[in-house]
Amino acid sequence: MDKKKIMNWVIAIIVAIVYLMVSIIFKAWVYSWLIWVVYAIYRFIVK
């Protein structure tokens, strides 16, 4: 794998961990989808 693909995986894993932490700690499952929206926008801009 090239460096860019590895970096994309690392970012995706970090986002997933943050998502789970926010959801579990704050019991904010309804609002935590905003994290995924921000990540999707980030992915769109980077590409």
Summary of the structure (lengths in Angstrom):
residues: 47
radius of gyration: 12.1
end to end distance: 17.6
largest distance: 37.2
contacts: 92
relative contact order: 0.12
helix: 81%
strand: 0%
